[in-house]
Amino acid sequence: MVLADDRLADARRRFGYELVKTAVTQAQQRARDGLIGPDEVVQATLAALPVRPAGPRPVLNATGVLLHTNLGRAPLSAAAREALDTAAGTTDVELDLSTGERGRRGATALAALAEAVPAAEAVHVVNNNAAALVLAATALAAGREILISRGELVEIGDGFRLHELIASTGARLREVGTTNRTSLRDYGDAIGPETGLVLKVHPSNYRIEGFTSAPPITGLSALCTARGVPLLGDIGSGLLEPEPLLPQEPDAATWLRAGADLVTASGDKLLGGPQCGLLLGRSELVHRLRRHPLARALRVDKLTLAALEATLRAPDTPTRTALRAPAADLRRRAGALAERLRAEGVAATAVDSRAVVGGGGAPGVELLSSAIAVDSRLAGPLRQGDPPVVGRLDQGRLLLDLRSVPAEAEPALLSAVVRACR
């Protein structure tokens, strides 16, 4: 029986019995039709199968955008990937092994998050940052008003608008101030019996410059405390502590120490972890959110919890490594790689370039980088190669920016470019 042939064992494991059976049947029919010999059926079966199982394909990100939303944002660390493999089996995600009783879901991951942000009295995790905002708005302000500065009514990718998200929770959004200037008095004049929440949003994917002003978190916190209204800060891009290379990017620890009652952030951006939404802040408020019925619909699975914990406990992540890579090292890598490509007959030049954080983080900040410039006509073949390589077109050239390409991926990048040229 062809299907039981040992040469098809790996294919059965990777693609499943039914897909391999269909390929065998088709190959056998070709043999009956005289198109191939009987001894070629196994080879024809293997040739008819996909190169890899269906699903997302690994891509080399050479765009220079460190957190490219279309490419899955933050690549996970080796520790997080290993944790995913472990979590794929049966785990103690919600079991206290010492007592045999039901335990708190993801207790070790939450402990790691709490340790990473000591300024937070309590922490919780949901499936993304938008979910964190929905949960907070629903639990704290449904049927009431949420105050927000007009300059913080953001729209992000794919037409997602903050005010529409808030409206879906049953809360009413009340705008204060103007697009470019909002004062503490604007908030104070608007706070009233119907105010359920004051929302401070970091405009993470755009900047307003020039004649602008906004009250600091400390002042806003003092006002909210005096009026008995919670202050929620959405920092967006996921920094848990200050990053010297991004001095204008807010972080959770600083906002909490400044007096924010709650802070929300993304896990798959500058933190460098899996997609999730982080809720950090006062224990009483976090407990209310965690026990709200909506929290059940927004909870994360064991894979996310495992990857998040590993990310928090690992010494580094690919995102931080790429962000902090010295420009001189990138220039050296680019020169050496361009030289190797020319030795293979590829017209390639090492050039200076500018990379960005991406993913709604650090708008307007450019990172010194280096890239390989090749013929722009290679963009399509590289994108459709194996592995696919995505660069960026610039002034008639295709740039392969090395700030977003790990050093260990250079051999794969080199081979992909050579194959695309040939």
C-alpha positions in Angstrom: 0.0 0.0 0.0 1.6 3.2 -1.2 0.1 5.4 1.6 1.9 3.3 4.2 5.3 3.7 2.4 8.0 4.9 4.9 9.0 7.6 2.5 5.7 9.3 3.1 5.9 9.1 6.9 7.1 12.7 7.3 4.5 13.9 4.9 1.7 12.1 6.8 2.9 13.8 10.0 3.1 17.2 8.5 0.1 17.4 6.3 -2.3 14.8 7.7 -3.6 11.5 6.4 -6.4 12.8 4.1 -4.2 15.3 2.1 -1.5 12.7 1.5 -4.1 10.1 0.5 -5.5 12.5 -2.1 -2.0 13.1 -3.5 -1.4 9.3 -3.6 -4.7 8.7 -5.4 -3.9 11.4 -8.0 -0.4 10.0 -8.6 -1.8 6.4 -9.0 -4.2 7.7 -11.6 -1.4 9.3 -13.5 0.4 5.9 -13.4 -2.7 4.1 -14.7 -2.9 6.7 -17.5 0.7 5.9 -18.4 2.0 9.4 -17.6 4.4 8.1 -15.0 5.9 4.7 -14.1 4.6 2.7 -11.1 7.9 3.2 -9.4 7.4 7.0 -9.6 4.1 7.2 -7.6 5.8 8.0 -4.3 8.0 10.7 -5.9 5.0 12.2 -7.7 3.0 12.2 -4.5 5.8 14.1 -2.6 6.1 16.6 -5.6 2.3 17.3 -5.4 2.3 18.2 -1.7 2.8 21.8 -0.5 6.3 22.9 0.4 4.9 23.5 4.0 1.7 23.0 5.9 -1.0 25.7 5.4 -0.8 28.7 7.6 1.3 31.9 8.0 4.6 31.8 6.3 7.8 32.9 7.9 9.0 36.2 6.3 12.3 38.1 6.4 11.5 41.6 7.4 13.9 43.9 5.6 11.7 46.9 5.6 13.4 48.8 8.4 10.1 48.9 10.3 10.8 47.0 13.5 7.2 46.4 14.5 5.5 45.9 11.1 1.8 45.3 11.8 1.4 43.5 8.5 4.2 41.2 9.4 2.9 40.3 12.9 4.6 43.1 14.9 7.1 41.9 17.5 9.0 38.7 16.7 9.2 36.5 19.8 12.4 35.7 21.6 13.8 32.1 21.6 12.6 31.8 25.2 9.1 32.7 24.3 9.1 30.3 21.4 10.3 27.5 23.7 7.5 28.4 26.1 4.9 28.2 23.4 6.1 24.7 22.6 5.8 23.6 26.2 2.4 25.3 26.6 1.0 23.5 23.5 0.7 20.4 25.6 -1.2 19.9 28.9 -0.2 22.6 31.4 -1.1 23.9 34.9 -2.5 27.1 33.4 -5.4 27.1 36.0 -4.4 24.5 38.5 -2.5 24.7 41.8 -0.3 21.6 41.7 0.5 21.9 45.4 -3.1 21.6 46.6 -4.8 20.0 43.6 -7.3 22.9 43.6 -8.2 25.3 40.9 -5.7 28.1 40.8 -5.7 31.6 39.4 -5.4 31.5 35.6 -1.9 32.4 34.4 -0.7 33.0 38.0 3.1 32.9 37.1 2.7 35.1 34.1 0.8 37.7 36.1 3.5 37.5 38.8 6.1 38.1 36.2 4.2 41.2 34.9 3.8 42.5 38.5 7.5 42.1 39.1 8.3 44.0 35.9 6.1 47.0 37.0 6.5 47.4 40.7 4.5 50.7 40.6 1.3 48.7 39.7 -0.6 47.4 42.7 -2.3 44.8 40.5 -2.2 43.5 37.0 -4.4 41.8 34.5 -4.1 40.6 30.9 -6.6 40.5 28.1 -6.3 39.7 24.4 -5.2 43.2 23.1 -5.0 46.8 24.0 -8.4 47.6 22.5 -9.9 44.9 24.7 -8.3 46.5 27.7 -9.9 49.8 26.9 -13.3 48.2 26.2 -13.2 46.4 29.5 -12.2 49.5 31.5 -14.8 51.6 29.7 -17.5 49.0 30.3 -16.7 48.3 33.9 -16.1 51.8 35.0 -18.2 54.1 32.8 -21.1 52.2 31.0 -24.0 54.6 30.7 -21.8 57.5 31.9 -19.3 60.0 30.4 -15.6 59.4 29.5 -13.7 62.7 29.2 -10.9 62.9 26.6 -9.0 65.6 24.9 -10.0 66.4 21.3 -6.3 66.0 20.3 -6.4 62.4 21.4 -9.3 61.0 19.4 -7.1 58.7 17.4 -7.7 56.5 14.4 -5.2 53.7 13.8 -4.8 51.1 11.0 -7.7 49.6 9.1 -10.0 52.5 10.0 -10.2 51.6 13.7 -11.4 54.7 15.6 -11.3 55.3 19.3 -14.6 57.1 19.6 -16.4 54.2 17.9 -14.8 51.7 20.3 -15.9 53.7 23.3 -19.4 54.2 22.0 -19.7 50.4 21.6 -19.4 50.0 25.4 -22.4 52.1 26.2 -20.3 55.0 27.6 -20.6 58.5 26.2 -17.5 60.2 25.0 -17.2 63.9 26.0 -14.5 65.9 24.3 -12.6 68.6 26.1 -10.1 71.3 25.0 -9.1 71.7 21.4 -7.1 69.7 18.9 -3.8 71.4 19.7 -4.3 72.7 23.3 -6.1 71.2 26.3 -5.7 72.6 29.8 -6.3 71.3 33.2 -9.2 73.7 33.6 -10.9 72.1 30.5 -11.0 68.8 32.4 -12.1 70.5 35.6 -14.9 72.3 34.0 -16.2 69.1 32.3 -16.0 66.7 35.3 -19.4 66.3 36.9 -21.8 63.7 38.4 -22.0 61.8 35.0 -18.2 61.4 34.7 -17.2 57.8 35.0 -13.7 58.0 33.8 -11.0 60.4 32.5 -9.1 58.9 29.6 -5.6 60.1 28.6 -4.4 58.6 25.3 -0.9 58.8 24.0 -1.2 59.6 20.2 1.2 56.9 19.3 1.1 57.0 15.5 1.1 60.8 14.9 2.4 64.0 16.5 0.9 67.5 16.9 3.6 70.1 16.9 3.8 73.9 17.2 1.4 75.8 19.4 0.4 72.9 21.7 -0.1 72.1 25.3 -1.5 69.4 27.5 -1.6 68.9 31.3 0.9 66.5 32.8 -0.2 63.2 34.3 0.6 64.6 37.8 -1.7 67.5 37.5 -4.5 65.4 35.9 -4.1 62.8 38.6 -4.5 65.4 41.3 -7.6 66.8 39.7 -9.2 63.3 39.3 -8.3 62.3 42.9 -9.9 65.5 44.2 -13.1 64.8 42.2 -13.2 61.1 42.9 -12.9 60.1 39.2 -10.5 57.3 37.9 -7.7 58.4 35.5 -6.9 55.8 32.8 -3.8 56.3 30.7 -3.4 54.4 27.4 0.3 54.4 26.6 -0.3 52.1 23.6 3.1 50.9 22.5 4.0 48.8 25.5 7.0 50.3 27.2 7.0 49.2 30.8 9.9 51.4 31.8 11.7 54.4 30.2 13.7 53.7 27.0 16.7 56.1 26.6 16.5 55.8 22.8 12.8 56.9 22.8 12.7 59.7 25.4 9.3 61.0 24.2 7.6 57.5 24.4 5.6 57.1 27.6 6.0 54.1 29.8 3.8 52.4 32.3 6.0 52.8 35.3 6.4 56.6 34.9 2.6 57.2 34.3 1.7 55.0 37.3 4.2 56.8 39.6 2.8 60.1 38.3 -0.6 59.1 39.5 -2.5 57.3 36.8 -5.0 54.9 38.4 -4.9 52.5 35.5 -2.5 52.1 32.5 -3.2 50.0 29.4 -0.6 48.9 26.9 0.1 46.4 24.1 2.2 43.3 24.6 3.3 42.8 21.0 4.9 46.2 20.4 7.9 47.6 22.3 7.6 45.0 25.0 8.5 42.4 22.3 5.9 39.8 23.4 2.7 38.2 22.0 -0.4 40.1 21.2 -2.2 40.9 24.4 -3.5 43.9 26.4 -1.9 44.8 29.7 -3.9 46.4 32.5 -1.9 47.8 35.3 -2.8 50.0 38.3 -4.8 50.3 41.5 -5.8 46.9 43.0 -9.4 47.9 43.6 -9.9 48.9 40.0 -8.0 46.0 38.5 -10.1 43.6 40.6 -13.3 45.2 39.4 -12.2 44.8 35.8 -11.0 41.2 36.4 -14.3 40.2 37.9 -16.5 41.9 35.3 -18.5 39.4 33.1 -16.9 40.8 29.9 -13.4 39.8 31.2 -14.3 36.2 30.5 -14.8 37.0 26.8 -11.5 38.9 26.6 -9.2 36.5 28.4 -6.1 35.2 26.8 -5.2 31.5 26.3 -2.4 29.5 27.7 -0.1 30.1 24.7 -0.3 33.9 25.2 0.3 33.6 28.9 3.3 31.4 28.4 4.9 33.6 25.7 4.2 36.7 27.8 5.9 35.3 30.9 8.9 34.1 29.0 9.2 37.5 27.3 9.1 39.3 30.7 11.7 37.0 32.3 14.1 36.7 29.3 17.1 39.0 29.4 16.4 40.5 26.0 14.0 40.3 23.0 14.5 40.6 19.2 12.7 44.0 19.3 15.1 45.5 21.9 18.1 44.0 20.1 17.1 45.6 16.9 16.2 48.9 18.5 19.5 49.2 20.3 21.8 47.8 17.6 24.7 50.2 17.1 24.7 52.0 13.8 28.4 51.2 13.2 27.6 47.5 13.5 24.8 47.8 11.0 27.1 49.6 8.6 29.7 46.9 8.9 27.2 44.2 8.3 25.8 46.0 5.3 29.3 46.4 3.7 30.2 42.8 4.3 26.9 41.5 2.9 27.0 43.7 -0.2 30.5 42.4 -0.9 29.4 38.8 -0.7 26.4 39.5 -3.0 28.7 41.1 -5.6 30.9 38.1 -5.4 27.8 36.1 -6.4 27.2 38.4 -9.4 24.5 40.5 -7.8 24.6 44.3 -8.2 24.4 45.4 -4.6 25.6 48.5 -2.7 25.7 49.2 1.1 23.9 52.5 1.8 22.9 54.5 4.9 19.2 54.4 5.7 16.6 55.4 8.3 14.6 52.8 10.2 11.5 53.4 12.3 9.8 51.7 15.3 6.4 51.2 13.6 3.4 49.5 15.1 2.1 52.9 16.4 5.2 53.5 18.4 7.6 56.6 18.5 6.0 58.5 15.6 8.5 60.7 13.8 11.5 59.0 15.4 14.1 57.8 12.8 16.8 55.3 13.7 20.1 55.5 11.9 20.5 52.3 9.9 22.2 50.7 6.9 20.7 48.8 4.0 21.6 46.8 0.9 20.4 48.5 -2.2 19.5 46.2 -5.1 17.5 46.4 -8.3 13.9 47.4 -7.6 12.8 44.6 -10.0 13.8 42.1 -7.4 11.0 43.2 -5.0 8.4 40.8 -6.5 10.6 37.7 -6.8 12.0 38.3 -3.3 8.5 38.7 -1.9 7.3 35.5 -3.6 10.5 33.5 -2.8 11.1 30.9 0.0 11.5 32.4 2.5 9.7 35.6 1.3 11.8 38.8 1.8 10.1 42.1 2.1 12.1 45.3 1.7 11.1 48.8 0.8 11.3 50.8 -2.4 13.2 54.0 -2.3 14.2 56.3 -5.2 14.0 53.5 -7.7 16.0 51.0 -5.6 15.0 48.2 -3.3 16.4 48.7 0.1 16.9 45.7 2.4 17.3 47.4 5.8 19.4 45.4 8.3 18.1 47.0 11.5 15.0 44.8 11.1 17.0 41.7 10.0 18.7 39.7 12.8 22.4 38.9 12.2 21.6 35.2 12.2 19.2 35.6 9.3 21.9 37.0 7.0 22.7 33.7 5.3 19.0 33.2 4.4 18.8 36.8 3.1 21.9 36.3 1.0 20.6 33.0 -0.5 17.2 34.6 -1.2 18.7 37.5 -3.1 20.9 35.3 -5.1 18.0 33.0 -6.0 15.8 36.0 -7.0 18.5 37.2 -9.4 18.9 33.9 -11.1 
